[in-house]
Amino acid sequence: MELNSDIPTAPPRDAATVVMLRDSPGGLEVFLVKRHGLSDVLGGAYVFPGGKLDASDCAPSHIPHFDLALPHMLQALGEPTLEAGTAMGLYVAALRETFEESGVLFGKPYENVKAPPQGSFHERLAANALQLHTSAVQPWVRWVTPKLPSVTSKRFDTRFFVAAMPDGQSAQHDNVEATESAWLQPRKALEQYWSRGIELAPPQIMSLAHLSRHTTVSSVLKEAALRPPPFVMPEAFNENEERVICYPGDARHSVTERAMPGPSRLYWRNKRFEPETGFDALFE
């Protein structure tokens, strides 16, 4: 992963990602997948399962398969100007991408389906064989790629959802878009990043720092339910020949109110992004 200096011209594309969580004897764990090294977006980095919103995700025919009413889904995203079709599509994209990249299905076959549904995610929906558990994923935070690029010149408007790992299922990378995967405690993942065992992009760094404040899945889900998803559009600038990205609440950011815990800025140093005062600043 290298610093990117190209100036993008296209508007950000809608995307969705799911931060899957589970409780373990050692504490809260999160599921991460390693992007294929040849991927044109965050190749080689560890990320949460997710991807771009497809037009097929927004098909009105999906609505009968939801266990949540569409107005509730729209309200949970906390975006008053968001079209209902896009809101619905973001939930579908989150569930679809998680299924495609990790094999985890937030849903189940309808009781009157005699044989388990087969085929792609949308083929199963088209066959009226699958109920989607949209209630299982809760909006957590909204990240928009900064206008001045830091990691990639492609821009995304990504809604992060949090979810408990469903009982009776196991998560595993697909060996196509993702080549490795791991369940890690948030702080342990950041320790591996710091020791250069894994690569992380800034949204994952800051998300893991946030999650490290929680000890259980229920604690994360409770926070998600009690507040609207914060909006985070990092702002990038150069300082003393270093690229800096700052977040809401930082003295250089246009938004004065903090959106999340952790450092208010990261510096591109030693060919990676770091807090100004070092590793421990992620947890202060």
N, C-alpha and C positions, 0 to 999 in steps of 0.2 A: 504494500500500500504506500503510495507516494503522494506528496503534495501536488495538487492540480492548480495551475494558474490560468487555465482557459476561462474566458468570460462567456457564460451561457446566455443564449438569447430566448430560448423557449420557456414558457411558463412551467411551473412544477406540475408533474403528473400525480393524480391521486393514487395512493397506495395504502396497504394495510399490513400490519404485522401483529403476531400474537406472542406475548411473553408467557410461555407456559411455566407453571410453578408446581412444585411439590414439596411436602414436608419430609425431612429425613432425620435420622438420629443426630446428625451433625447440625441440623438447622435447615433453613429455607434454601431450596435449590432452584435454579433456572435452567431451561434447556436452550442450548446454543448449537448452531450448525455452522460448519466452515464452508464458505462459498467456494465454488470451483475456482481454481487459480486463473482460469482463462475467462472468467466472467468479466463483463465490461462494467459491472457495478460492484465495488468492494471485493474484487477477486482476492481470495486467500484470507479474508477477514472472517471472524466469528460474528454471527448475527442471530437475531431471532427469526424464526420462520416467517416468511411474508413475501409480498411482491406487488406488482402493479394491479390496479383495478382494470378489469376487462369489461368490454361492453356487455358480454354475456352474463356478467355478475349482476347486472341491473335489470334483468328480465322480470316484468311484473308477475310472470307465472311462478316465480319463486315464493311469493308472499304466502300462499297457503301452507308452505312447508315450515314456516317459522313458529317457534313457541313463544315469541314475543310479538306484541302488536307493533306495527310500523311506527305509530306516533311515539311510543315509548323508546324505540331504538333511536329515533331522531332526537328526542329530548336528551337521551343519555350522552350523545355526542357533543352536545352543548354548542352547536353551531347554528344560530337562528337563520342564517341566509342559505344554509345547505339545502339543496333540493332533496325531496323525499326519496327519489329514485337513486340518487348517489349515496345517500345514507344507507339504504338497503343494500346497495352494491358493495359498500365498504365492509359490512358484516359478512356478506357472502364471500368476498375476496379474502377476508381474514380466515374464514373456515376452510375455504378451498385451498389456499396456499399452505395452510398448516397440514391439511390432509396430503397434498401433493409432495411436500418437502419432508414430512416426518411420519406419515402414515397414521397420524392421530385424527380421529373423526369425532367432532363435536356434534353428534347426532346419532340416530339409530334407524333401522328399518321399521316401517310401519308394521303394526301387529298382524295385519292381514296379509302381509307379504310372506309367502311360504318359503321362498329361497332368498338367501342374503343377496342384496343388490350387487351387481358387478359393473365394471366399466369405469369411466372417468367420473369425476365429481358431478359435472353437469349432465352427463348421461344418466346417472342415477336419479338426479332430480327430474329429468325429463320423463323418466319411466314411472314417476310418481311412487317411488319406492323408498324415499328417504325423508325423514323428519330432521330438521336442523335445530340444534340447541343454541340459538342465538343468545339465549339468557346466560349461557356458560361463559361468554366473553364480555368483559366490561371495559369500556373506554378508559384509557389511563392517561395518555398525553398525546398531543399533536405536534409533530416535528415537521418543519418546512426547511428544505435545503437553503442555505444562505445564498444571496444573490452573487456575492463574490465567492467563488468555489474554494473549498479547502481540500476535499478528498476526491470528489467527482464533479465533472462539469454538468452532469445530468441532474436535474432538479426534481424532487419529489415532495408531495404533501402527504405525509404518512401518518395515519392514525394508529397508535399503539394500543392494543388491547391486552388486558391481563386475564389469565384463566388458570384454574386448577387443572392439573393433569387428570383426565377422566379415569375412573376406576376400571380395572380390567384391560387397559390398553398399555402399549409400550411405544415409546418414540424412538425412531431411528432415521438417520439421514437417507436420502433417496439415491445416493451414488450417481446422481446426474447433475443437478444444480448444486448439491452439497456433497462434499466428499468425506467429511468427518462430523461427529457430533459428540456432545458431552452434557451431562448434568453437573452443574457446578454451583457452589455457594457463591453469591454475588462478589463477596470480598475475595474469595479464592480465584475467581475468574480475573479480577483486577490484578491480583498478585501475579498470576500467570502472564498477564499482559505486561506488567512491569518488568518481569524477568525475561521478557521476549519469547515466552513459550507460545503465545497466541497473539494475533493482531486484532485490534478493535477499532471501530470508527467512533468519532465523538458521541453520536447519539447512544451507542451501546455503553460507552464509558460512563456517561452521565446517568443513564438508566440503571446500570448496575450499582453505581454509587448511591442512587436513590433507594434501590431495593435493599441495599445492605443495612439500611436503617430498620428493616423489618425482620422478624424472626420466624414468622409463620405465614402460610398462604392466606389464612383468614384475615390477618392484619393488613395485607396488601389489598385484598378485595374490599375490606371495610373502608379503607382510605379512598379507593376508587368510587365507592358508592356514595361517599359523603361530600364530594366536591366535583365540579365540572372539570373535564380534562384541561390542564393548562396548555396554553399555546406557546410554542417555542420556535421562534425564527432566529437562529444565531446570526450575529453580525460580525463580519470579518474585517480586519484591518491589519496593517503592518506597523510594527513597533521595533525600532532598533534592528531592522533587517530580519525580524522574526514575524511569521504569520501568527496572528492571534484571532481566536474566535471567542466572542463574549455572549453572554446569555442575559435574559431579562433580569434586571436588578443590578447589573454591572454599571459602573460609572460611565462607560462608553456606549452602553446600549440605549436605544431610543425608548425602551420601556423600563420604567423605574422600579416596578414591583417585581419581586422575585417570583419565578414560576416553579422552582424545584430546589431541593437542598443540594449541597455540594459547592464546589468552586464556581465563581461567576465567569471564569474565563479559562481557556486552555491555550497553551503555547505549542507551536510546532518546533520541537527541539529533539535532537538525537534521532531524527527521522521518525518521530511519533508525536502524538499530542500528550502534553503533560500539564498538570497544574503548575502555577508559577512557583510555589514553594515546595513542590515534591509530592510524593505518593500520599502521605497522610492527609493532605489537604482535601482529598476526595471524601473524607469521612468527617470533616470538621463541621 
